[in-house]
Amino acid sequence: MALAAIELVEIEQVLTSWDAAPQAYLELRRKFPHLAWIRCDASDVTETPYRSFGVFDLHLLDSADHCAAITDDPARATGIVLARRAAAS
């Protein structure tokens, strides 16, 4: 199932809210249960993020083929990698 444009807008709204960091992952998993969700540290991902919001890098995950891969095509995205960057001091 492709990631719809409206879903990207809703994900952006969650990640840009003032209190997103503590509960963002749980909120997004609850709101979009049909997507695969992976969370990690931003240093664990070498690909360029699809988008960045606050302390989060958003990567699109394509798991339609045998091996999962990062994609920049929302039409191929079946999940999200939510990579958290260290907050600036």
N, C-alpha and C positions, 0 to 999 in steps of 0.2 A: 504494500500500500504506500503510495507516494505521500510525502509530507505536503500538506496543503498550505497555500499562502496564508490563510487565516490562522492556521496553527503556528506558523512562524511569527506572526504578529502577536499572538497570545503568549508564546514563549518569551518574546522580547519584553512584553509587558511585565511578566513575572520577574525576569532577570534585571529589569531596570527599576523595579520598585525599591523604595528606600530601605526596606528590611529584607531584601532578597537573599543575602548570603546565608543566614542560618538555616533556612528551611527551603531554599529554592529547589534542590534535588527532590525532596519528598513531595513538594507541591506539584512539580512538573510530572512526576511519576503518577501521582493521583489523578491529575487532570488529563493526561495522555497515556492511558494504560496500554493502548495498542502499539505504542512505540517502544523499542528496546532502549534502555537508558544505561549509560555507563558514566561513572564519575571517577575523576582522577585528578592528579596534580598536573598543571599545565606543562611542567617539565617532562612529563611522560609522553607527550605527543609532539612529534617533529613536524607534522603537516601544518600549513597555514590555516588558521581558523576560518570557518565560513563567515562568522561574525564574532565580535567581542562586545561584552556588556559588563561594565563595572569590573569586578574581579573574575569574571567568567569568560572563557573562550568557548564558543559553540562550534562543534564539528559535526557534520552530518555523516551518519553511518549507513553504508549500503551492505546489507547482509543477504541480498537476494541470491547471490551466487554461492558457490561452495565455501568461499572464504570471505569474511567480513573485511571491508575496506572503507577508508575515509573517502567521501565524495564531496564535490561542490555542487552537485545537481540535486535540488530538492525532489525532483521527480523520481530519483532512484533511492532516496533516503528512506530507510525503514527504522531508523533509530537515531539517537543523539549521544554524542560524547560531550559531557559537560566537564570541562577542564578548568580548575580553579587556579588563578594566579595569586601570588602573594600580594597582599594589600600593601599599597604604598604607605610608607611611614611619614 
